[in-house]
Amino acid sequence: MTDVTSVDFHFDVLCPYAYQTSKWVRDVADQLDLTIDWKFFSLEEINRVDGKKHPWDREWSYGWSLMRIGALLRRTSNDDLGRWYAIAGRALHEDGLRPHEPEVARHLLEQLGLDRALVDEAIGDPTTHDEVKADHDRVVAAGGYGVPTLFFGDHCLFGPVLINPPTGDAAVRLWHAVTAWTEFPDLYELQRPKTKAIERRIADAFQPYLEARDWVSINRGVEVGFSDDGFEVVGAADRDRSSSPSPSPSPPSPMPSPSPSSGSTS
């Protein structure tokens, strides 16, 4: 595929990897006049443990509710959705704030010059749920499992997964490397193994997110924690946490180590 002029970018506000990738793709868009169509995907749902509620069965669900706000904004302006994702993502992943709390979400909307009442309007409108779920189901139907997920027409790619997103000429070179994959329908995976040193770098980069999250991290069906030695297995995803000091497991979310058998990060 040549002369790519648009991309569908599926994200979950809670995912630190998707946020890093979104910063890269925004830089590319500014340089190449690229159109980004922002779409949704739920890590809470894809990593839901059997017997637990779906995110839409909760009165307020961290990532799902933030995306429902985004769905309402998208009806009148894809740009407003992009601005919402940028400010909510920055609040969580850089500033260590909690945009997944309703009052913080209202404050962030006001910072964008938007009506804080949009939070309640979005949650009170059942069709915002339908729009988020339709985006989510599109990724699942394509065999997707996490974010960032990109669509170039019918071509679906997971990634790129990165920290310290490149800018300028380097960002454009990565863009051309990513879009080149669409020329090879039988090319499925290229992955750099994560050493303990790399895991520590990732954990350091995601520190604001780790301190602000109110959920545990799930990868390949297990809960994962973080230590000076990198990532560590804490226990099964469905383990009893009634006596644990760890964050609430209410919206299961995967750890920062995406793989084909798990969701990405959140």
Summary of the structure (lengths in Angstrom):
residues: 266
radius of gyration: 17.6
end to end distance: 30.6
largest distance: 55.1
contacts: 842
relative contact order: 0.19
helix: 44%
strand: 14%
